[in-house]
Amino acid sequence: MSVALLLITHDNVGQSLFTAAVNMMGTSPINCKNLVIDPQMDIEQGVIQARQFYNELNKGDGVLVITDIFGSTPSNIATRLMRQDSTNQTIVVTGLNLPMLVRVMNYAHLNLSELARKAGSSASDSIFIIDHSISCD
């Protein structure tokens, strides 16, 4: 068994980034589902779909839920999903980006809390400001 991944994002952001990460890595070492939230979706409908995906994914080691923007509808759905989990096998990380997914895939063997920390740290670790004072040679 291992931790699974649930992406909850606006439009097709999650699927696009996941596809790019799989293309870079050649494969996906983590079981993943993507929940697309469109502007017309009712939040209750989103929570129901998220719960269904969660139940399909969780094989006993938990589910890492990653959303794109904190405080947005995907984030609110993920937070409600986490709060409804009486087993504490759900952790939500916001700020989805490609380096985060690649890091999650590279560390898919970690337990849920360690994997969530790796995902979260990837945000600050992967941001660089490149200006004319930096040599790129």
Backbone bond lengths (Angstrom), bond angles and torsions (degrees), N, CA, C in turn:
res aa  C-N    CA-C-N  psi(-1)  N-CA   C-N-CA  omega(-1)  CA-C   N-CA-C  phi
1 M - - - 1.457 - - 1.521 109.85 -
2 S 1.332 114.92 157.49 1.453 119.79 177.83 1.523 109.36 -157.89
3 V 1.316 114.07 166.83 1.457 121.09 178.36 1.526 108.36 -65.16
4 A 1.329 115.93 143.30 1.463 121.78 176.13 1.523 109.05 -109.29
5 L 1.312 116.35 169.48 1.451 122.73 -175.61 1.521 110.38 -125.94
6 L 1.333 115.74 130.26 1.461 122.00 174.62 1.522 107.88 -121.56
7 L 1.325 116.20 118.52 1.453 121.51 176.67 1.527 108.15 -98.20
8 I 1.325 116.67 127.12 1.464 122.02 176.79 1.523 106.18 -124.08
9 T 1.341 116.03 109.56 1.459 119.41 -172.77 1.524 111.60 -142.56
10 H 1.327 113.95 164.71 1.457 120.51 172.29 1.528 109.22 -66.08
11 D 1.321 114.06 143.47 1.460 121.48 175.86 1.522 110.76 45.08
12 N 1.311 117.94 -128.63 1.461 121.00 -175.55 1.520 112.21 -112.40
13 V 1.333 116.71 24.90 1.459 121.78 -177.69 1.531 111.01 -57.98
14 G 1.319 116.72 -49.60 1.462 120.42 -177.18 1.511 113.20 -61.29
15 Q 1.332 116.21 -47.06 1.463 119.53 -179.18 1.517 111.57 -64.49
16 S 1.327 116.87 -39.97 1.468 120.35 179.29 1.525 111.06 -62.58
17 L 1.323 117.11 -46.08 1.468 120.36 179.92 1.521 111.24 -67.75
18 F 1.327 117.20 -39.18 1.459 120.50 178.86 1.533 110.15 -63.52
19 T 1.325 117.01 -43.62 1.461 120.79 178.27 1.527 110.80 -61.08
20 A 1.329 116.76 -42.52 1.469 120.48 178.27 1.529 110.55 -62.50
21 A 1.319 117.54 -42.96 1.469 120.89 -180.00 1.525 111.12 -64.46
22 V 1.325 116.72 -42.42 1.474 120.16 178.25 1.522 109.93 -64.01
23 N 1.325 117.25 -40.64 1.470 120.32 178.19 1.524 111.01 -62.53
24 M 1.317 117.42 -38.47 1.467 121.14 178.68 1.522 111.43 -67.58
25 M 1.332 115.82 -41.48 1.467 120.69 -174.41 1.528 112.66 -87.55
26 G 1.317 116.90 -20.75 1.454 120.49 -178.75 1.508 113.82 91.59
27 T 1.326 116.76 -18.01 1.457 122.02 -179.80 1.525 108.68 -164.37
28 S 1.314 116.49 170.06 1.459 120.13 174.46 1.525 109.15 -115.75
29 P 1.321 117.56 116.60 1.459 120.74 178.96 1.531 112.96 -83.04
30 I 1.338 117.16 5.19 1.454 120.54 -176.31 1.526 109.16 -131.69
31 N 1.326 115.87 137.72 1.452 121.13 177.52 1.522 108.38 -72.95
32 C 1.328 117.41 128.71 1.460 121.09 -172.62 1.520 111.89 -139.11
33 K 1.319 114.67 143.64 1.464 122.49 169.58 1.514 107.41 -128.41
34 N 1.335 114.60 152.88 1.453 121.02 -177.62 1.526 109.24 -123.75
35 L 1.326 116.10 122.24 1.462 121.32 176.39 1.519 108.50 -103.01
36 V 1.326 116.16 116.68 1.458 122.95 -179.52 1.526 108.67 -89.84
37 I 1.313 116.23 125.14 1.466 121.81 177.58 1.524 107.74 -107.88
38 D 1.320 115.73 118.82 1.465 118.52 176.15 1.529 108.52 -104.96
39 P 1.321 117.09 162.83 1.470 121.09 -173.54 1.533 114.53 -58.46
40 Q 1.315 117.70 -26.81 1.461 120.42 -178.36 1.525 113.88 -88.63
41 M 1.329 117.02 -5.88 1.466 119.67 -176.09 1.520 111.13 -69.94
42 D 1.307 115.41 133.57 1.459 122.26 174.60 1.532 108.42 -73.57
43 I 1.322 117.68 135.21 1.463 121.17 -176.52 1.529 111.47 -60.51
44 E 1.330 117.57 -34.86 1.467 120.25 178.08 1.525 110.79 -64.69
45 Q 1.320 115.88 -40.06 1.463 120.92 176.50 1.530 109.60 -62.29
46 G 1.323 116.60 -40.39 1.457 121.03 178.07 1.518 112.56 -63.59
47 V 1.322 116.73 -41.68 1.475 120.74 178.82 1.531 110.00 -64.53
48 I 1.318 117.14 -41.79 1.470 120.91 179.17 1.527 110.23 -62.27
49 Q 1.322 117.15 -45.83 1.469 120.69 179.25 1.525 110.94 -65.29
50 A 1.332 116.97 -40.73 1.463 120.60 178.08 1.526 110.72 -61.72
51 R 1.316 117.37 -42.37 1.464 121.65 178.44 1.525 110.51 -61.72
52 Q 1.329 116.79 -42.24 1.459 120.68 179.22 1.528 110.57 -62.00
53 F 1.336 116.96 -47.46 1.468 120.65 178.41 1.527 110.36 -62.01
54 Y 1.337 116.55 -42.54 1.461 121.28 179.48 1.532 110.24 -57.82
55 N 1.316 116.37 -47.47 1.469 120.80 -178.86 1.526 111.48 -63.19
56 E 1.324 117.14 -35.36 1.465 120.64 177.64 1.530 111.44 -70.29
57 L 1.327 116.48 -34.02 1.462 121.28 -175.51 1.523 114.58 -83.04
58 N 1.327 117.30 -40.25 1.468 120.37 -170.39 1.519 111.30 -73.81
59 K 1.306 115.20 112.79 1.468 121.86 178.30 1.529 111.12 -106.06
60 G 1.331 117.06 13.65 1.452 120.80 176.16 1.513 115.37 122.29
61 D 1.335 117.51 -17.50 1.460 120.76 -178.05 1.525 113.28 -104.10
62 G 1.322 116.94 0.47 1.451 120.98 175.57 1.511 113.90 99.55
63 V 1.334 113.07 174.09 1.457 120.81 -178.10 1.529 108.75 -132.76
64 L 1.320 115.59 127.29 1.450 122.01 172.22 1.527 106.37 -89.67
65 V 1.335 116.11 121.48 1.458 121.27 179.97 1.522 107.52 -106.04
66 I 1.314 116.46 124.44 1.464 120.69 179.76 1.521 108.45 -118.81
67 T 1.337 115.04 131.56 1.460 121.14 178.13 1.522 109.42 -120.43
68 D 1.319 115.59 169.21 1.459 118.53 -176.19 1.527 113.48 -84.99
69 I 1.322 119.54 -50.58 1.460 121.16 -172.97 1.535 110.07 -127.97
70 F 1.311 117.54 124.54 1.454 122.17 176.99 1.528 109.71 -60.85
71 G 1.329 116.71 134.99 1.459 122.54 177.50 1.510 114.41 87.08
72 S 1.332 117.59 -5.87 1.458 121.66 179.78 1.531 109.70 -86.02
73 T 1.314 116.36 175.31 1.466 120.65 179.51 1.531 112.13 -56.94
74 P 1.336 120.18 -46.91 1.471 118.48 176.93 1.531 112.74 -58.01
75 S 1.315 116.67 -41.70 1.462 121.18 178.24 1.526 111.30 -64.50
76 N 1.311 116.95 -40.91 1.465 120.66 179.10 1.526 111.45 -66.14
77 I 1.319 117.04 -38.74 1.467 120.82 176.29 1.528 109.73 -63.98
78 A 1.320 116.79 -45.56 1.468 120.78 179.81 1.526 111.37 -61.78
79 T 1.322 116.55 -41.16 1.465 120.57 179.84 1.522 110.47 -64.91
80 R 1.318 117.47 -41.59 1.466 119.91 177.42 1.527 110.85 -64.17
81 L 1.318 116.66 -40.86 1.459 120.96 176.61 1.523 110.38 -58.48
82 M 1.326 116.90 -46.10 1.457 121.81 -179.55 1.528 110.99 -63.20
83 R 1.324 116.93 -44.25 1.471 120.47 -179.22 1.520 112.74 -65.54
84 Q 1.322 117.84 -26.27 1.465 122.11 178.75 1.528 112.16 -82.30
85 D 1.321 117.40 -7.61 1.463 122.14 -177.24 1.527 110.14 -87.49
86 S 1.309 116.40 99.93 1.471 121.27 -178.64 1.529 112.41 -73.50
87 T 1.328 117.81 -12.10 1.464 121.08 -179.19 1.526 112.47 -91.23
88 N 1.320 117.60 -4.72 1.467 122.54 -178.39 1.525 112.32 56.74
89 Q 1.327 116.24 39.51 1.464 120.92 178.84 1.525 111.25 -108.68
90 T 1.323 115.99 27.68 1.461 121.61 179.12 1.522 109.08 -132.46
91 I 1.309 116.49 129.86 1.460 121.88 172.31 1.524 106.91 -129.60
92 V 1.332 115.57 137.23 1.454 121.63 179.92 1.524 109.54 -108.44
93 V 1.325 115.82 133.67 1.462 123.04 173.99 1.526 106.31 -124.66
94 T 1.329 116.76 133.90 1.462 120.12 178.56 1.528 110.04 -107.59
95 G 1.320 116.03 167.63 1.464 120.99 177.47 1.514 113.27 90.55
96 L 1.314 116.92 33.96 1.466 121.76 -178.01 1.529 111.88 -48.30
97 N 1.325 114.80 133.31 1.461 121.16 171.29 1.529 108.50 -151.62
98 L 1.308 116.38 169.00 1.465 120.91 -176.08 1.529 113.04 -62.34
99 P 1.338 119.88 -44.91 1.469 118.27 177.51 1.539 112.56 -59.17
100 M 1.321 116.90 -34.52 1.463 120.27 178.43 1.529 110.32 -62.62
101 L 1.327 117.29 -46.15 1.464 119.92 -179.55 1.523 111.79 -64.85
102 V 1.312 116.62 -40.65 1.469 119.76 178.32 1.520 109.87 -62.54
103 R 1.328 117.25 -42.10 1.466 120.19 179.07 1.530 110.51 -64.62
104 V 1.331 117.01 -43.45 1.472 120.04 177.94 1.526 110.08 -58.36
105 M 1.314 116.67 -42.96 1.468 119.91 179.48 1.527 111.48 -66.03
106 N 1.319 117.36 -38.41 1.460 120.64 179.25 1.523 112.98 -68.89
107 Y 1.314 117.17 -24.61 1.463 121.40 -178.21 1.525 111.64 -117.15
108 A 1.311 117.24 28.59 1.468 122.16 -176.78 1.526 112.99 -60.20
109 H 1.311 118.35 -18.59 1.464 122.49 -179.24 1.533 112.94 -77.17
110 L 1.330 118.07 -13.13 1.469 121.38 -178.00 1.514 111.72 -72.65
111 N 1.348 115.71 161.90 1.458 118.89 175.34 1.528 109.21 -75.10
112 L 1.320 116.55 172.74 1.455 121.98 -172.34 1.522 113.08 -57.20
113 S 1.314 118.71 -49.93 1.464 119.84 -176.30 1.528 111.84 -68.11
114 E 1.331 117.84 -38.34 1.464 120.46 177.61 1.523 111.24 -66.60
115 L 1.337 116.22 -40.12 1.460 120.41 179.35 1.531 110.77 -65.83
116 A 1.321 116.89 -39.22 1.469 120.58 177.27 1.523 110.69 -62.84
117 R 1.331 117.32 -40.94 1.466 120.17 177.46 1.529 111.51 -64.15
118 K 1.326 117.08 -40.20 1.470 120.49 177.32 1.530 110.20 -62.51
119 A 1.328 116.23 -43.70 1.469 119.96 179.63 1.521 110.27 -61.80
120 G 1.318 116.93 -45.85 1.459 121.11 -178.78 1.509 113.25 -64.90
121 S 1.315 117.07 -40.43 1.473 119.66 -178.53 1.519 112.06 -71.34
122 S 1.317 117.08 -21.14 1.463 119.14 -178.35 1.522 112.09 -65.01
123 A 1.321 117.08 -26.76 1.471 119.60 -178.83 1.518 110.95 -61.06
124 S 1.314 116.66 -54.87 1.466 118.78 -178.37 1.528 111.90 -72.78
125 D 1.319 117.13 -30.80 1.464 120.32 -179.01 1.528 113.06 -71.95
126 S 1.333 117.48 -19.75 1.465 119.46 -174.42 1.526 113.81 -106.97
127 I 1.320 116.97 6.24 1.461 120.12 179.54 1.530 109.29 -102.44
128 F 1.314 115.22 124.84 1.457 122.38 179.00 1.522 108.67 -132.07
129 I 1.293 116.47 142.98 1.461 120.92 172.82 1.524 106.37 -103.83
130 I 1.294 115.44 119.17 1.458 119.84 -177.95 1.521 107.23 -112.44
131 D 1.311 115.05 116.86 1.463 119.86 178.29 1.522 108.62 -127.90
132 H 1.302 117.62 -172.83 1.461 121.99 -175.03 1.522 113.87 -68.53
133 S 1.327 117.75 -14.99 1.464 119.54 179.78 1.531 112.31 -82.95
134 I 1.330 117.39 -7.02 1.467 121.52 -178.41 1.512 109.44 -103.39
135 S 1.310 116.03 127.79 1.456 121.11 177.15 1.524 109.20 -79.50
136 C 1.287 116.62 129.92 1.465 121.81 -179.73 1.515 111.60 -106.49
137 D 1.299 117.51 17.28 1.473 120.85 -178.37 1.491 111.37 -81.89
